[in-house]
Amino acid sequence: MKFFVAALGALIAFGMAGQACAATIKPGQGVETQIGSYSLVSYFTRAGSDLRVVTTAQRIDDERGEPIRMVATLAPGQEAILSVPQKLGEPALSVTIIRVGDSIELHCGNAGQ
């Protein structure tokens, strides 16, 4: 929980862009996204010519649970996908994180679509 609070504090310092399911993150911004019962907070920093994307996830209904953090270093055109499994036979919910130029795009949907 301390880590999730620290990530939220970092986003306040960077300037939160708001909650969205399709968003472009610019340098110095962060964005909150929700997929299923998870709240995701994402921002990025530069790592040389690459962009280092940090996403922290926390179950909305479980504030005492441990958050999950994913870090991906993306070159131009690369992407990373986070997914939340659903019931048997239902497609997983997902957020795709894509490097486009010097920004990051987030797109929510069903995994594999």
N, C-alpha and C positions, 0 to 999 in steps of 0.2 A: 504494500500500500504506500509506503514511503516513497518508493521509486515512481509510482504513478503520480503522486502529488508533486514530486520533483519535476517530472516531465510536463505536467500542467503548468507549473511555475515557469519553466523555460519557455513555454509557448506564450504565456502572458508577456514575458520579457520580449519575445520575438514579435508579438502582435498576432493575435488569433484571427484567422480569416472567417471563422464561423463554422457551423455544422453544414455538411453538404454530402451528397452522394456522387456528385460529379463536380470536380473542382480542379483548378490549377493552383499549385502552390508556387509562389514567387520567393526569391531569396529573402530571408528575414521574416517569413510568415509561417504560421502553422494552421492546421485545419482539423476539426473534429468530424468524424464520420461514424455512422452507426450501421452495422450489419448484424441482423438478427438481434440477439440479446447482448451484443458487445459494443462498447463505445471505443473507438480508435482515435488516437491523437497522433498526427503525423507532422513532421517538419523535415527540412534537410539542411545540410551544410556542405561546403565544398571540401573535396579531398583531392587536391591537385586538379586534374582536368575532369575528374569524376564527381558525382553528387552522392553524398552519403545520406540516405533516407532513414529516419528513425521513426518507427511506429510502435506505440504502446497501446495494448488492448486490455480492457477490464470488463468483466461481466457487469451489466447495468444493475442487476438485482443482487449483486454480491460484493458490496464495498469492502468487505473484510477479506475477500479472496486475494490471492497473489496475482498481480498483473503479469502480462506477457509482453516482452519487448523483442522486436525484430529490427535488425539493422541490415540494410542492403546498400552496397556501393554500385551505382549504375553509370555505365558509359552511355553516350547518346544512342537512343533507340532500344535500350534494354528495358526489361520490365520484371517486376516481382508480383506474385499473387499470394494474398492471404485468403484463406477460406474457412468457413464455419460449417461443419457437417450438419445435415438435417436428418429427419426420419428416413428410415429405409425406403428407397425408391424415389425420394425427393432430391432435387439437385442441391448441392452445397451453395450457400451464399458466399459471395466473394467481393473483395476489393482488389482491383488491379492497379499497381503503381507503375507509371510509365515515365521514363525520362524523355522529354521533348525539348531539345535545345538546352537552355539554361533554366528550365523550370521542370516541375513534376506535375503530372496529371493523375488524378484519382478517378476511377470508374467503378461503380458498384454494379453487381448483377449476380447471375448464377454462374458458378464455376464451370468453365468449359464453353461458355457462350461468347 
